[in-house]
Amino acid sequence: MQAPATGAFAPSSTAMPTPDLRQLLGPMRAERARAPRTTLQEHLRLWRREAQMLINEIRYTAAALDLARQVVARREGRWGFAGGNARRHEALQALARRGLCHSVPGLARELRCSRQAAHRLTTALERQGLVSIEPGPADRRPLYLQLSPRGARELAAAEQSAHPCLDAIGDELKVREMRALGDALRRIRERAAALRR
């Protein structure tokens, strides 16, 4: 008669049950560790930080685009921006659009700025000889704006100089990407304009 096994070789009374074959052959499903829940304050802090980074990227991108356009224009012997900077160039573009009665309030709506800012802008452009400001025929209070021949020439030259810069910058961008980015930037601009009202 054989003695019962003792020591390390003795069968344990609490031995693990034999696993089912289906458990061994089935896919291993590791249980995901639950992510800690963020508080409202942490979420708000993260959102504000991301928004600040986005605003910085927009500011740096705008400055880089302005500089690149001026460099390319100077290299080709043309104007970078008609009027000397991007804001005046944008005002001249708005005044060049046909079918609109251009006034200071109308220009302010086009540029999404205050009437005072639009008036200062047009006064600066008039001093450069790029815009003519005339009083209305019936009431002398409203001021009507018109692009001067010199303004039209400088705007056309500036638009021509933008093409090589746009080709170089937009070469790697797809139309879908540019539209998505443009939509996002337009929404940001509209929200920023709503704060000034």
C-alpha positions in Angstrom: 0.0 0.0 0.0 1.4 3.3 -1.1 1.6 6.2 1.4 -0.2 9.4 0.5 2.0 12.0 -1.1 3.2 14.7 1.3 5.0 18.0 1.0 5.2 19.9 -2.3 3.9 17.0 -4.3 0.7 16.6 -2.3 -2.5 17.4 -4.3 -4.0 20.7 -3.1 -7.5 20.7 -2.0 -7.9 24.3 -3.4 -6.5 23.4 -6.9 -7.6 25.7 -9.7 -10.4 24.2 -11.8 -9.4 22.9 -15.2 -10.2 25.7 -17.8 -12.7 24.9 -20.4 -11.2 24.3 -23.9 -13.4 27.1 -25.4 -11.9 29.6 -23.1 -8.4 28.6 -24.2 -9.3 28.8 -27.9 -11.5 31.9 -27.8 -10.2 35.4 -28.3 -8.5 36.9 -25.3 -10.5 39.9 -24.1 -8.5 42.0 -21.8 -10.7 44.2 -19.7 -10.0 47.9 -20.4 -9.0 50.0 -17.5 -11.5 52.7 -17.0 -10.2 56.2 -17.6 -10.6 58.5 -14.6 -13.5 60.9 -15.0 -12.5 64.5 -15.5 -14.2 67.2 -13.6 -15.9 70.1 -15.3 -13.1 72.5 -14.1 -10.4 70.2 -15.6 -12.4 69.9 -18.9 -12.8 73.7 -19.0 -9.1 74.3 -18.4 -8.2 71.8 -21.1 -10.6 73.4 -23.6 -9.3 76.9 -22.8 -5.7 75.8 -23.3 -6.5 74.3 -26.7 -8.4 77.4 -27.7 -5.4 79.6 -26.8 -3.1 77.3 -28.8 -5.5 77.6 -31.8 -5.6 81.4 -31.5 -1.8 81.5 -31.4 -1.5 79.2 -34.4 -4.0 81.5 -36.3 -1.9 84.6 -35.4 1.4 83.0 -36.3 0.0 81.6 -39.6 -1.5 85.0 -40.6 1.9 86.7 -39.9 3.8 84.0 -41.8 1.4 84.4 -44.8 1.8 88.2 -44.8 5.5 87.9 -44.7 5.7 85.3 -47.4 3.4 87.3 -49.7 5.6 90.4 -49.2 8.8 88.5 -49.8 7.5 86.9 -53.0 6.1 90.3 -54.2 9.4 92.1 -53.5 11.3 89.3 -55.3 9.1 89.9 -58.4 9.2 93.7 -58.1 5.5 94.0 -57.3 3.3 95.2 -54.5 2.7 92.7 -51.6 -0.5 94.4 -50.5 -2.3 97.3 -52.1 -2.4 100.1 -49.6 0.6 98.7 -47.7 -1.0 96.1 -45.4 -3.5 93.3 -45.5 -6.3 95.2 -43.9 -6.2 98.1 -46.4 -5.9 95.5 -49.2 -9.1 93.8 -47.9 -10.9 97.1 -48.0 -9.8 97.8 -51.6 -11.0 94.3 -52.5 -14.4 95.0 -51.0 -14.7 98.4 -52.8 -13.7 96.7 -56.1 -16.8 94.4 -56.0 -19.4 95.4 -58.5 -23.1 95.9 -57.8 -22.7 97.3 -54.3 -23.4 100.8 -53.1 -20.2 101.5 -51.1 -20.5 103.6 -48.0 -18.6 103.7 -44.8 -21.3 101.7 -42.9 -21.5 99.2 -45.8 -17.7 98.8 -45.8 -17.8 98.3 -42.0 -20.3 95.4 -42.5 -18.2 93.9 -45.3 -15.0 94.0 -43.1 -16.9 93.1 -39.9 -15.5 96.1 -38.1 -16.8 99.3 -36.4 -17.8 102.3 -38.5 -15.1 104.3 -36.8 -12.5 101.7 -37.9 -13.9 101.7 -41.5 -13.8 105.5 -41.6 -10.1 105.6 -40.4 -9.3 103.0 -43.0 -10.9 104.9 -45.9 -9.3 108.1 -44.8 -5.9 106.5 -44.9 -6.6 105.0 -48.3 -7.8 108.5 -49.6 -4.5 110.0 -48.4 -2.7 107.5 -50.5 -4.9 108.3 -53.5 -6.4 104.8 -53.7 -9.9 105.8 -52.8 -12.1 108.8 -53.4 -14.7 109.8 -50.8 -17.7 111.9 -52.0 -20.7 113.2 -50.1 -24.1 112.0 -51.2 -26.1 114.0 -53.8 -29.2 114.6 -51.7 -27.9 114.5 -48.1 -24.3 115.6 -47.5 -23.9 113.4 -44.4 -23.4 109.9 -45.9 -20.0 109.4 -47.5 -19.8 107.3 -50.7 -16.6 105.4 -51.5 -15.1 104.7 -54.9 -11.9 102.9 -55.9 -9.7 105.4 -57.7 -7.9 104.4 -61.0 -4.6 104.3 -59.1 -6.3 102.0 -56.5 -7.6 99.7 -59.2 -4.1 99.5 -60.7 -2.4 98.7 -57.4 -5.0 96.2 -56.4 -4.6 94.4 -59.7 -0.8 94.3 -59.3 -1.1 93.0 -55.7 -3.5 90.3 -56.8 -1.1 89.3 -59.5 1.8 89.0 -57.1 -0.3 86.8 -54.8 -0.5 83.9 -57.3 3.1 82.6 -57.0 2.8 82.8 -53.2 -0.5 80.9 -53.1 0.8 78.3 -55.5 3.9 77.6 -53.3 1.9 77.5 -50.0 -1.1 75.6 -51.2 0.8 73.1 -53.2 0.6 70.4 -50.5 -3.0 71.1 -49.4 -6.0 69.4 -50.8 -9.2 71.3 -51.6 -11.1 69.4 -48.9 -8.5 70.4 -46.3 -8.6 74.1 -47.4 -12.4 74.2 -47.3 -12.6 72.5 -43.8 -10.0 75.0 -42.5 -11.7 77.9 -44.1 -15.1 76.9 -42.5 -13.5 76.7 -39.1 -11.8 80.0 -39.4 -15.0 81.6 -40.7 -16.9 80.4 -37.6 -14.1 81.8 -35.4 -14.3 85.1 -37.2 -18.1 85.3 -36.9 -17.9 84.6 -33.1 -15.2 87.2 -32.7 -17.3 89.7 -34.6 -20.3 89.0 -32.5 -18.4 90.0 -29.4 -17.8 93.5 -30.8 -21.5 94.2 -31.3 
